[in-house]
């Protein structure tokens, strides 16, 4: 008799790890602001009708100066530019030989505009959840086989038959009994139990993919956007993130990596597909008329 049994034990272990990354997005913007003001005085003036000569000195920075002139009911204004620390001689012909000496006043001094680069830092956070699943399956297979053999002599069989049928058995029948006894085999009871176990399966683990940082240059805006991405991020997701950061219309821009640009049909390509790595730089370009043919299918 053989008995076969299989024992299977499965266990699943799930572990969730959540990490919070705090990043700062940096962009640069050029702004125009008023510079330091000029400081102009009239150091001297000469009146030789109808010509008025003014001698000016600027102890400040460059800018635009406005002077007012009045004489014998006549009034007018003159505007001129003077450099930082300059002296300036103005010769004005008033057109008529007025008898009175003109009255001259500086009524306005405007500084020149200067361009400054302003750095804007925007902090943002990213939450990453990693789910680690470990499955362990253990299976055991075992069998048990039992053989039972009883040995009797020919004489014992003949005696039993004689009792049953009430007379002695013919010698030829004893030979048949002998052959049957030999076929039965050795005496005794043999019990064999074998156990076979299967090697447990190796646990499987799922591990989150790594992050890396790329930069996106936006020349039209004078900005550089730093992004933390994964290899499976698509071109479309990067384009949407940058356009959202700068409040731009996504449909008016395309992304470029090296000599390659990505049109509408390539927005599903991943950063891993195009070979972008940590520290890589992409460029956000405004779609020009000459680019209309290449935008639909991308260019190489």
C-alpha positions, 0 to 999 in steps of 0.5 A, spaced: 500 500 500 502 506 498 500 513 500 502 520 497 501 526 501 503 534 499 503 539 504 504 546 501 505 553 506 505 560 503 506 566 506 506 573 504 510 579 507 508 586 505 512 592 507 510 599 505 516 605 506 514 612 505 520 617 504 519 625 503 524 629 499 524 636 500 527 640 493 528 647 491 527 649 484 531 655 482 530 660 476 533 666 473 530 672 471 532 679 468 529 685 470 529 692 469 530 697 474 532 705 475 539 706 477 542 711 481 540 718 480 544 723 477 546 730 481 547 736 476 548 743 478 549 749 474 556 751 475 556 758 471 552 761 465 553 766 460 548 771 457 550 774 450 543 775 447 540 772 444 545 766 446 545 763 453 551 758 455 550 754 461 556 750 464 553 744 468 557 739 472 554 732 474 557 729 481 552 723 481 550 717 476 548 718 468 541 720 467 536 725 463 536 732 465 530 737 464 531 745 465 526 750 465 528 757 462 524 763 462 525 770 460 521 776 459 515 772 459 518 767 454 518 760 457 521 753 455 524 747 457 530 743 454 532 735 456 538 732 455 543 726 457 549 727 461 554 721 463 556 719 470 561 725 473 561 729 467 561 736 465 557 739 460 557 746 456 550 747 453 549 753 448 542 755 447 540 760 442 533 764 444 532 767 438 531 774 440 536 779 444 532 779 450 534 785 455 533 781 461 538 775 463 534 768 463 532 765 469 534 757 468 532 752 473 533 744 473 526 741 474 527 734 473 533 729 474 531 721 471 536 716 472 538 711 467 535 704 467 539 698 469 538 690 468 539 686 474 538 678 474 534 676 479 534 669 482 527 665 484 527 659 489 521 655 489 521 650 495 517 643 493 516 636 496 516 630 493 513 624 496 515 617 494 512 610 496 515 604 495 511 597 496 516 591 498 512 584 497 515 578 499 512 571 497 515 565 500 512 558 498 514 552 501 512 545 498 513 538 501 511 531 498 512 525 502 510 518 500 509 512 505 509 504 502 507 498 506 509 491 504 506 485 508 508 478 506 506 472 510 510 465 510 507 458 511 509 451 509 506 447 504 505 442 510 501 447 514 497 449 508 495 441 507 493 440 514 489 446 513 485 444 507 485 437 510 481 440 516 476 444 511 475 438 506 475 433 511 480 428 508 488 428 506 490 432 500 493 428 494 501 429 493 500 432 486 496 438 490 502 439 495 506 441 489 501 446 487 501 449 494 509 449 494 509 453 488 504 458 491 508 458 497 514 460 493 511 465 489 508 469 496 516 470 498 519 471 504 516 472 511 515 478 515 512 485 515 516 491 511 514 498 512 517 503 508 516 511 509 519 516 505 519 523 505 521 528 500 521 535 501 521 540 495 526 546 496 522 552 498 522 557 492 526 563 493 522 570 495 521 575 490 522 582 492 520 588 488 524 594 489 523 601 487 527 604 481 532 610 482 531 617 482 536 622 478 536 630 477 536 633 470 535 640 468 531 644 463 533 650 459 528 655 457 532 660 453 526 665 451 524 666 459 532 666 461 531 660 466 533 653 468 529 648 471 531 643 475 527 636 476 528 630 479 525 624 475 525 617 474 527 613 467 520 611 466 518 619 466 515 620 459 517 626 454 510 629 455 510 629 463 517 633 463 514 638 458 507 639 462 511 639 468 516 645 466 510 649 462 506 648 469 512 651 473 513 657 468 505 658 466 506 657 459 502 654 454 504 647 453 502 646 445 506 652 443 513 648 446 517 642 444 523 639 448 530 638 445 535 633 447 542 634 444 540 634 436 533 631 437 527 634 438 520 631 440 514 632 436 507 630 438 508 623 436 514 622 441 511 625 447 510 617 450 518 616 449 521 615 456 527 619 459 530 612 459 529 611 451 532 617 449 538 616 454 537 621 459 542 620 465 543 624 471 546 631 470 543 631 463 540 637 460 534 638 455 531 645 452 524 647 452 523 651 445 518 655 442 515 652 436 517 656 430 513 657 423 519 653 420 518 647 425 511 646 424 513 640 419 518 637 424 513 638 430 508 632 428 513 627 427 520 629 431 526 630 428 533 627 429 
